[in-house]
Amino acid sequence: MGEIIFIDMLGDGGKIRESYTDLYHMVDLWGYKRCLLNEVDYQSENVYVCTFKDGAADSSFSSAEAKARKCKIILWQIEWPEWKDGELHFPEWRGEKYNIMGEWMWADEIWLSDKYAYELMRRFNPQQFRRFRYVFLGGHPDFGAKDYDGREKLWEAVHISYLTGMRGQKYEFLRVINGNTFWGPNGWGNERHQALLGARWGVNLHQGEMPVITPQRFMIFASYCLPILTEYCADPSPYIVFQDALNHFQPGKTSVSNKMLRDEAIAHNYDLVTRRQNFKAEVDKAVAGMLA
């Protein structure tokens, strides 16, 4: 085997999409190499991990050179699936759709980081299921923050997400019920870091109708020792989450207000992403399983 190399999937302006910066931060913290699409060595024994499917990836990996490759190509699919005409689809950049189940897919293996989505693939596409693998998206001990009880709480919650579709309406509903200090700032870089440090909870609001986790967001909340409040997820394991809190619209009156339960979840989730199932451990295990 050669090296495990992550491909920089660039968006507008030739930069990594902001919503994917945390994944690439894990890549850098754990010392994996990165390359551009046009730097893939198809005749090597490397394993390349593509983190986003778009037209550039389709064009590169559907070429004659790519089809005659010796290397392996993995698509790590962390976008939300949705139903369309009775088939599972995943969003593509600029809102277009594609059916990940098609025979034309160029990846040697497709990684999913939500157990429910993985199970749906097994049920609805048994012929292609051998190409899918569940891979937990872990973190790194140097990412995030500890000492939940010792931090000043300036806001009740942060959501670190785009307020599109249903999510924006739910965000506003929670703000109206709980007051203007409910939500912390929603930004990037140091602004987001300070918001995560000053929040009481990390809140996951669904953008679509599928009851799946958002792997990066859950990893971030766990890394910052924030209790994870989420709308219904069919299988949020191995995380411990609070799903009743958003059903009642006033999280402070639900189970997350119990310190014993909250501390148990915080400790479990932090240890999960930084030690037991950290990013490197899960990536290396998955690649070894693919090559076995």
N, C-alpha and C positions, 0 to 999 in steps of 0.2 A: 504493500500500500504506500502511496505517496503522502501528500499532506491534505489536511482539511482546510479548505479556503472558502471564505465567504465572498460572494460577488456583490459589489456595490451597485445596487439598483437605484439609479438616479431619476429624480423627477424634474420638474420645471426648474430651469436655472442651473442644471447640472449638479444638483446637490441631493443628498439623501433626504427623502421625505421626512418632515419633522416627526410624524407619528411613528417612524421606524428608528429614530435615533437611539432609543433605549436598547433595542436589540443589538444595534451595532456597537453601542457602548459595552455591552457584555462581550461581544467579539473581541474588542480591544483590551478590555480588562483581563481576559483569559489568555491573551497572546496569540489568537488565531490570525492568520494572514488574510488579507483582503486583496481583491483585484477587480478590474473593470470587465465588462462583458467581452470586450475585444482582446482581453489578455488571457482568456481561458485556453489552456494547453490541452487540446483534445486528444493528443497522443500520449499524454502522461498517465500515471496511475493515481492522480489526485482525485479527491472527492470535493466537488464544488457545491456549495449551498446557495441557491437562489432564493431570496426572501420575498420576491414580488413578481407576479406574472403580468407582463404587459406586452405591447407590440414588439419592443426591442428584444425581449427574451424569446418570444415566439420566432422572430426572424433569425436570431442567432442560433437557437437550438434546433431549428428545423432545417438548417443548411445541410448540404451533402457532407461537409467536413464534420459537423456535429453528429450526424447519423452514423458515421464510420468511427466514432470515438472509442478510445480505450478508457478514458476517465469516466467517473460516475457523476451524475447531476441529480441533485435533490431540490425539490421545491418545498420550502417550508411555508405552508399556507396558514397564516394566522388571521386572515380576514373572516368576517362573519358569513356563514352560509345562509341561503334563503331558498324558499320553494318557488319554482317557476314552471308552470305547466306540468306539475307532478314530478319534476326532477329537482335535484339539489344543485344549486348554482352558487358561485362565489363572486362577490363584487370585483370588478376590475377597475383600474384607474379611469377617471372621468365618467364613472357611472355605467359603463357598459357591462355586459354579462358574458360569462362563458360557462360551459358545462364541463366541470372538471372530470367527469366520468368518461369523456370521449376517448376512443382508441388512439386518436392523434396526439394525445398528450406526450410531451417530449421528456418528461422527468423519469429517471429510473426508479425513483421512490418519492412519495408525497407525504410529508409530515403534517399531522394535525395536532394541535395542542389543546383540544377540547374533547373530552371522552364521549360526550353525547354525539358530536359530529362524527367522530370516529365510528361509533356504533351504527349511526345512520348509514355510513358508507358500507359497512358490513351487511346490513339488512337490505339495502336497496341496490347494491351493486356488487354482488358476491363474485362476479367474474373478474372485476378489477381490484378487488379488495386486497389482494396480495401485494399491490403496489403502495398501499397505505401503511403508515406506522404512527402510533401515538407517541409523541415526544413532549415531555413536560418542558415548559420554558422557564428555566431557573434564573437565578441572579448571581451576585458576587458579594462577598463580605464587605468590600470597600464601597459598595453602592448603597445609598439610602441613609438611614439614621436609626439609632437605638433610643432607649430611655423615654418611652412614651409618657410615663407619669410625670417626669421632670420637665416636660416642655410646656410652655405657655400656650394655651388654646385660644386662638384669636377668632376662629370660625368653627362652626359645627362640622362642615363637610367640604371636601374637594371632589371633583369628578374627573378632571384632566381629560376632557373629551370634546369633540366638536358637537355643537348644539344643533344638529340637523334632524329632520324628521320628527318622530315621536319624542325623541330625547329632549328636544328643546321645550316642548309643551310640558313634559313632566318636571323638568328643571324649574320652570316658572311656577308651576303648581306648588312644588315644595317650598319655593321662596316665599310665595304668598302666605302659605299656612304657617311657616316657621319663622318668618321675618327676614329682613335684609342682611342680617349677619349670619344667616345659615350657610351660605356658599362663600368659600374663599376664592381668591383670584384664579383665573384660568389662563395660564400662559406657558412660556417655555423658559429654559435656562434657569437663572437664579430666582426669577419670579415664581416659577413653579416649585422650585426647591423650598423656598420660604413658605409657600402655601401648604405644601405637604408637611412641613415641620409644625405649622401653626394650626393644623386641623385636628378635629376630634375623630373623624371617620373618613374613610375612603368610600365613595359611593359609585356603584356601577349601574348606569341607566342603559337599558337596551335601545339600540337605534332601530332595530327591525323586530320581527316577530319570533325569531328563533331563540329558544332558551339556552344559550351557550355563554360561556365565560369569554372575557377578553383577555387573552394570555399576558400581554404586556402590562395592561393596567393592573391586573391582579398581582403580578410580580412586583410592580412598583409599590403598590399599597403594602404588600407584605414586607418589602425591603425597608420601608419607612415605619414599620411597626404600627400600621393603622388597621383597626378592625375593618373588615371588608363587608360593607352593606351592599346587597345586590338585589335587583329584581330576580324573579324566579329563574334559576338555572337547573336544567334537568340533572346534571351531574357535575357539581363544582369540585369534586374531590380531585386531588388530595388536599385542597384547601379546606379550612374551617371558615364558614361564612355565616352571615346573619341575613336570612331571607325574609324573616317576619317584619323587619324594621320598616321597609318601604311599603308593606301592605297597609300599614296603619297611618302612614304619612307623617307621623311624629316619632322619629326613631328614638328620641330620648325616653319614651314611655314603653320601650320594648326590651327584648332580652339583651341587647347590646349595652344597656345601662347597668347590667349586672357585672360587677368588677371581676368576679371569679371566672365567669364565662368569657369575658372580654380578654382578660390576661391569658387565659388558656389558648384562645384563638391566636392572639398576637404572637405568643412564644412558639406555637406550633408552626404558624405560617412563616415566621422569620427563619427558624431553623430549617424549614423545608427548602426555601429558595437560596439560602446562603451556604448550607452544608449538605443536607441529605440528598437533595435533588438539584444541586446548583447547575448553572448553565453548562459548564464544561463536562461535568459528570454525565449529564443527560445526552449531550451531543456526542461525546465519545462512545457512550454505550450504544446509541442508535446507529452510528456509523459501523461499529463493530458487528452489530446484529445484521446490518444490510450486507456486509461483506462476508459473513460466515457461510 
